[in-house]
Amino acid sequence: MRSGSYCKPKSLLLLSTIVFCFFAGHVYYISLVQRVHFVPREVNTNIEKIPDPDRDKEEKIASQIRQIFKGIEDGKPLLKLYKKEGIDYGNLNEPDTRVLSESRGLGGQPPPINGPDFRQKTIGFPTSNAPIFVGDMAKSWRVADILILPQRVIKAIGVKNPVNDGCYRPKEPRNKWKMITLIKSWVINVENRQALRETWTSVKQLDEVQLDAVFLVARAPTPELQEALEAENNRFGDILQVDVPEAVEHFTERTVAGMRWVVDNFESTAVYNSCDDNIMASIDLLTQALNKAVSEARTLLGRTCKLSDIFPILCVYSFREADPVPREADNPWSIDKEQYPPDVLPGHCQGGFYSTSVATVKLLADEAVKTRLSHLDAVWITGILRQKLGADYRSVRAAPAVSTAGDYSIFFAEEIPQMLRKEWGRIVSKSKILQSITTR
């Protein structure tokens, strides 16, 4: 009995020790897991808070975003806001690489940007990195009023109240269509206009295609020039004058006013050309090329169309795939980096001569009034505005090639009236079609 009585307390002591060790080990294990694997536990608010670098970084980014949006609402330039917040904006200068490039257009133009790996880069939507031009303005700007109308041209090929929803619906037969050319001219360039009237714009019919041209001018700088301009239009009926100052910085505003007038006075299936008054067009070759584009255009089966269905912008003078942005202080065509941060311009037509349909012109003109203007006339319309509209890289390209050799257009910088007449004589001498027209 004494031996049994002795063993019982000993057994209880051993059992108690085992239970204590088990619970002590379990508590230690839970504590270890909480520290290493971040198992949730009650927080002792009396303990000093441990800094969380990730949380601090997130709060900093959120604060930067709030400050940038506030600055944009206050009208501050985006790049200055980036600099103030210490944000690296170097990636804004890189071209997007989503869209493959196509041909380089007529005339065998060299690659616009050189570099060891630029040819491997593809150009898509650099305008997406130009916030000033991407977003709609809070208030649309007003298109300039018309001061002088080209009544003869309106009577010849214009229509009243044309229906135009931006969709290109070619009529049958496809070889029967109209073409209106808007020739941008300075008020004082009377001799240039007269040389053009005597040369390629004198052709009013090629096969089944009706053609005509209008000279787009701005406000005359003096009463005497205005009086002379009105007399010129009374004689020829081919001048469209819009109420904008005659200056480089207003060129785009002048062009948009001309585009709006075209939309309001010509059917949507007509072909629209934009060119300068120092350009000679091989009108027979150009008409062949545009006839090819019209015949290859999609036939819309439904009432609506997609942006991929629009008639493309065809670069007649030169298609520029990815030109570097001009930044020189003494260059009238340069653009400030704060206005346009990317170092690459979007695919566009050089302003000498480009074509599209009046349906596409409506889409561009409607988008134009919601977009901040730029003096880079053709770049803004055929590149920046086109991309803002949502049209992809296929919507601008070189005019289609034809079997007959020759340039569609030629630019002259000196002795313009004389060179226009001389070049026209050479073109006619090589074209039986033009010979038959000009000798009538």
C-alpha positions in Angstrom: 0.0 0.0 0.0 2.8 2.4 0.7 4.5 1.6 -2.6 1.2 2.3 -4.5 0.6 5.5 -2.5 4.0 6.8 -3.5 3.7 6.1 -7.2 0.3 7.9 -7.6 1.6 11.4 -6.8 4.6 10.7 -9.0 2.4 9.8 -11.9 0.3 12.9 -11.5 3.4 15.0 -11.5 4.6 13.4 -14.7 1.2 13.9 -16.4 1.1 17.5 -15.3 4.6 18.1 -16.7 3.6 16.6 -20.1 0.4 18.7 -20.3 2.3 21.8 -19.5 5.0 21.1 -22.1 2.4 20.4 -24.7 0.5 23.7 -24.2 3.7 25.7 -23.9 5.0 24.3 -27.2 1.7 25.0 -28.9 1.6 28.6 -27.7 5.2 29.0 -28.9 4.4 27.5 -32.3 1.3 29.8 -32.8 3.4 32.9 -31.9 6.1 31.8 -34.3 3.6 31.4 -37.2 2.1 34.8 -36.5 5.4 36.5 -36.8 6.7 34.6 -39.9 3.5 34.0 -41.9 1.5 37.1 -40.8 -1.4 35.2 -39.4 -4.0 37.8 -38.3 -4.1 38.5 -34.6 -5.3 41.1 -32.2 -3.4 44.4 -32.4 -2.1 45.9 -29.2 -2.7 49.6 -29.8 -0.2 50.4 -27.1 2.6 49.0 -29.2 4.4 51.5 -31.5 3.2 51.1 -35.1 5.7 49.4 -37.5 6.3 51.4 -40.7 4.9 49.7 -43.9 6.9 50.8 -46.9 4.4 49.4 -49.5 1.5 51.3 -47.8 3.6 54.5 -47.8 4.4 54.1 -51.5 0.7 53.6 -52.4 -0.3 56.6 -50.4 2.3 58.7 -52.2 1.1 57.6 -55.7 -2.5 58.3 -54.8 -1.5 61.8 -53.6 0.4 62.4 -56.9 -2.6 61.3 -58.9 -4.9 63.6 -57.0 -2.5 66.6 -57.4 -2.1 65.9 -61.2 -5.9 65.7 -61.7 -6.4 68.9 -59.7 -3.6 70.6 -61.8 -5.3 69.5 -65.1 -8.6 71.0 -63.9 -6.7 74.2 -63.2 -5.4 74.2 -66.8 -1.7 73.5 -65.9 0.4 71.7 -68.5 0.7 67.9 -67.9 4.5 67.8 -68.2 5.0 70.5 -65.6 2.7 68.6 -63.2 4.8 65.4 -63.8 8.0 67.3 -63.1 6.5 68.9 -59.9 5.5 65.5 -58.6 8.8 63.9 -59.5 7.3 61.4 -62.0 9.5 60.1 -64.8 7.8 60.8 -68.1 10.5 59.5 -70.4 8.2 56.8 -71.7 5.9 59.5 -73.2 8.5 60.0 -76.0 8.4 56.4 -77.1 6.2 55.5 -80.1 3.4 52.9 -79.5 4.3 49.5 -81.0 0.8 48.2 -81.6 0.4 48.8 -85.3 2.6 47.7 -88.2 3.8 50.3 -90.7 3.0 50.2 -94.5 4.6 51.8 -97.6 6.4 55.1 -97.6 4.3 56.6 -100.4 5.2 58.1 -103.7 8.5 59.5 -104.9 10.8 57.1 -103.1 11.0 59.1 -99.9 13.9 58.0 -97.6 13.1 56.7 -94.1 12.1 59.8 -92.0 14.0 58.7 -88.9 17.4 56.9 -89.0 18.8 54.6 -86.3 20.1 51.1 -85.6 16.7 49.7 -84.7 14.1 52.2 -85.8 13.1 50.1 -88.8 12.2 47.3 -86.5 9.9 49.6 -84.5 6.2 49.9 -85.6 4.2 53.1 -85.4 0.7 53.2 -84.0 -0.9 55.9 -82.0 1.8 58.4 -80.7 -1.1 61.0 -80.4 -2.3 59.0 -77.4 0.7 60.5 -75.5 -0.3 64.1 -76.4 -3.0 64.9 -73.8 -3.8 68.4 -75.2 -5.0 66.9 -78.5 -6.5 63.6 -77.2 -9.4 65.0 -75.1 -12.4 67.0 -76.1 -12.4 70.7 -75.3 -14.9 71.9 -72.7 -16.4 74.1 -75.3 -16.3 73.6 -79.1 -14.7 76.4 -81.1 -16.7 78.2 -83.7 -16.0 77.6 -87.4 -15.3 80.8 -89.3 -18.0 82.5 -91.4 -18.0 82.6 -95.2 -17.3 86.0 -96.8 -17.2 85.1 -100.5 -18.9 82.1 -102.2 -17.8 80.4 -105.4 -21.2 80.5 -107.0 -20.1 79.0 -110.4 -18.7 75.9 -108.7 -21.7 75.4 -106.5 -23.9 75.6 -109.6 -21.7 73.2 -111.6 -21.3 70.2 -109.2 -22.8 71.3 -105.8 -26.0 69.8 -104.3 -28.6 71.3 -101.9 -28.9 69.8 -98.4 -26.7 66.7 -99.0 -27.2 63.7 -96.7 -24.0 62.8 -95.0 -23.6 60.6 -91.9 -19.9 59.9 -92.4 -20.4 56.5 -94.1 -19.1 56.1 -97.6 -21.7 54.5 -99.8 -20.4 54.5 -103.4 -22.9 54.7 -106.1 -23.2 52.5 -109.1 -21.6 52.6 -111.6 -18.4 53.1 -109.6 -16.7 55.0 -112.4 -19.2 57.9 -112.2 -18.4 60.3 -109.4 -17.5 63.9 -108.6 -14.3 65.5 -107.4 -13.9 68.8 -105.7 -10.5 70.3 -105.0 -9.9 72.9 -102.3 -6.8 74.9 -103.2 -5.3 76.9 -100.3 -4.0 80.2 -101.5 -2.8 83.5 -100.1 -4.9 86.5 -101.1 -2.0 88.1 -103.0 -1.3 85.0 -105.1 -3.4 86.2 -108.1 -0.9 84.9 -110.7 -0.7 81.4 -109.1 -4.5 81.1 -109.2 -4.6 82.3 -112.8 -1.9 79.8 -113.9 -3.9 77.0 -112.2 -7.1 78.1 -114.0 -5.2 77.8 -117.3 -3.7 74.4 -116.5 -5.0 71.4 -114.6 -8.0 72.9 -113.0 -9.4 73.8 -116.4 -10.3 70.1 -116.9 -13.9 69.7 -115.8 -14.6 66.2 -117.1 -12.5 63.0 -117.4 -14.5 60.1 -118.7 -17.4 59.8 -116.3 -15.8 61.9 -113.6 -16.9 65.6 -113.0 -14.1 67.8 -111.6 -13.9 71.3 -110.3 -11.7 73.4 -108.0 -12.2 76.2 -105.4 -9.5 78.6 -104.2 -9.7 78.9 -100.4 -8.4 82.2 -99.0 -8.5 84.0 -95.7 -9.5 87.6 -94.8 -7.8 90.2 -97.0 -5.3 92.4 -95.1 -6.3 95.6 -96.9 -9.6 97.0 -98.4 -7.9 97.3 -101.8 -7.0 93.6 -101.8 -10.5 92.7 -100.7 -12.0 94.7 -103.5 -9.7 93.0 -106.1 -10.5 89.6 -104.7 -14.2 90.2 -105.0 -13.7 91.3 -108.6 -11.7 88.2 -109.3 -14.5 86.0 -108.0 -17.2 87.9 -109.9 -15.2 86.9 -113.1 -14.4 83.3 -112.3 -16.8 82.3 -109.5 -14.3 79.9 -107.9 -13.1 81.7 -104.7 -14.1 80.7 -101.2 -13.1 83.3 -98.6 -13.4 82.6 -94.9 -13.3 85.1 -92.0 -10.0 84.2 -90.4 -6.7 86.3 -90.3 -4.3 85.5 -93.1 -1.4 84.1 -91.0 0.4 80.8 -90.6 -1.0 80.2 -87.2 -4.6 80.4 -88.6 -4.0 78.0 -91.6 -5.7 75.1 -89.9 -8.7 77.2 -88.9 -9.0 78.3 -92.5 -8.8 74.7 -93.8 -11.5 73.4 -91.4 -13.8 76.2 -92.5 -13.3 75.1 -96.1 -13.9 71.5 -95.1 -17.2 72.4 -93.4 -18.3 74.3 -96.5 -17.6 71.2 -98.7 -19.6 69.0 -96.4 -22.6 71.4 -96.6 -22.5 71.7 -100.4 -21.4 68.4 -101.9 -22.7 64.8 -101.8 -20.9 62.4 -99.4 -19.7 60.2 -102.3 -17.7 63.0 -103.9 -13.9 62.9 -103.6 -12.3 65.8 -101.8 -8.8 67.0 -102.5 -6.8 69.5 -100.5 -3.7 71.1 -102.0 -1.6 74.3 -102.2 -1.6 76.8 -105.0 2.0 75.9 -106.0 1.1 72.3 -106.9 0.9 70.9 -110.4 -1.4 67.8 -110.6 -1.2 65.2 -113.3 -4.9 65.2 -113.3 -5.4 62.3 -115.7 -3.1 60.0 -113.6 -4.6 61.3 -110.3 -8.1 60.6 -111.6 -7.1 57.0 -112.5 -5.7 56.5 -109.0 -8.7 57.8 -107.3 -11.0 55.9 -109.6 -9.2 52.7 -108.5 -9.8 53.7 -104.8 -13.5 54.3 -105.4 -13.9 51.0 -107.2 -12.2 49.1 -104.4 -14.2 50.8 -101.6 -16.3 48.5 -99.5 -20.0 48.1 -100.2 -22.0 48.8 -97.1 -25.0 46.5 -96.7 -26.4 48.0 -93.5 -27.4 51.5 -92.5 -24.5 52.1 -90.2 -20.7 51.7 -90.8 -17.6 51.2 -88.7 -14.5 53.3 -88.6 -12.8 50.6 -90.5 -15.3 51.1 -93.4 -14.5 54.8 -93.9 -12.9 56.0 -97.2 -9.2 56.4 -96.4 -7.1 59.5 -96.6 -4.9 59.1 -99.7 -1.6 60.9 -99.7 -1.0 62.2 -103.3 2.0 64.3 -102.7 3.8 62.4 -99.9 2.8 59.9 -97.2 4.9 60.4 -94.1 4.9 57.3 -91.9 6.8 58.5 -88.7 8.5 61.9 -89.1 10.4 63.3 -86.2 8.7 66.3 -84.6 10.2 69.7 -85.6 11.4 71.5 -82.5 13.6 74.3 -84.0 12.9 77.8 -82.6 13.2 79.4 -86.1 11.0 76.8 -87.8 7.4 78.1 -88.4 6.2 74.5 -88.4 7.8 73.5 -85.1 5.7 72.4 -82.2 6.4 72.8 -78.5 7.1 69.6 -76.5 4.6 70.6 -73.8 1.9 70.7 -76.5 3.0 67.5 -78.2 5.3 65.4 -76.0 6.0 62.4 -78.4 9.1 62.6 -80.6 7.3 61.0 -83.5 4.4 62.4 -85.5 1.5 60.1 -86.4 1.3 58.8 -89.9 0.0 61.7 -92.1 0.0 63.3 -95.5 2.3 66.2 -96.3 0.1 69.2 -97.1 1.0 69.5 -100.7 -1.9 67.3 -101.9 -4.1 64.6 -100.3 -7.5 63.1 -101.0 -10.4 61.4 -99.3 -14.2 61.3 -99.6 -16.6 64.1 -98.5 -18.1 61.5 -96.0 -14.7 61.2 -94.3 -14.3 65.0 -94.4 -17.5 65.3 -92.3 -16.1 63.0 -89.6 -12.9 65.0 -89.5 -14.7 68.3 -89.5 -17.1 67.2 -86.7 -14.1 66.1 -84.6 -12.1 69.2 -85.4 -14.3 71.7 -83.5 -13.9 69.7 -80.3 -10.1 69.5 -80.5 -7.5 72.1 -79.7 -6.1 73.6 -82.9 -2.5 73.3 -84.1 -0.9 75.3 -86.9 0.5 72.0 -88.4 -2.4 71.9 -90.8 -2.0 68.6 -92.7 -0.4 66.8 -89.7 -3.2 67.9 -87.4 -6.0 66.9 -89.9 -4.6 63.7 -91.5 -2.6 62.5 -88.4 -3.7 63.9 -85.0 -7.4 64.4 -85.8 -7.6 61.1 -87.6 -6.2 59.2 -84.7 -8.4 61.1 -82.2 -11.3 60.0 -84.3 -10.2 56.4 -83.7 -9.2 55.5 -87.3 -6.2 53.1 -87.4 -3.1 53.0 -89.5 -5.0 51.7 -92.6 -7.0 54.9 -92.8 -4.1 56.9 -94.2 -1.8 55.7 -96.9 -0.2 56.5 -100.3 -2.6 57.0 -103.2 -2.9 53.7 -105.2 -0.5 53.2 -108.0 -1.6 53.0 -111.6 0.0 51.4 -114.7 1.0 54.7 -116.3 4.4 56.0 -115.1 4.6 59.5 -113.7 4.1 61.6 -110.5 0.6 62.5 -109.4 1.7 66.0 -108.3 4.8 68.3 -108.4 5.7 71.1 -106.1 7.3 74.4 -107.2 9.0 77.0 -104.9 10.2 79.6 -107.4 8.7 81.3 -110.5 5.6 79.4 -109.7 3.2 80.6 -112.5 5.7 80.1 -115.2 6.7 76.6 -113.9 3.1 75.6 -113.6 2.4 76.4 -117.2 5.6 74.8 -118.4 5.0 71.6 -116.5 1.4 71.4 -117.7 2.6 71.6 -121.3 4.9 68.6 -120.7 2.1 66.6 -119.0 -0.4 67.3 -121.9 2.2 66.3 -124.5 2.4 62.8 -123.0 -1.3 62.3 -122.4 -3.7 61.6 -125.4 -6.7 62.0 -123.1 -5.6 65.5 -122.0 -4.7 66.4 -125.6 -8.2 65.5 -126.8 -9.7 67.7 -124.0 -7.4 70.8 -124.3 -7.7 70.9 -128.2 -11.5 71.1 -128.1 
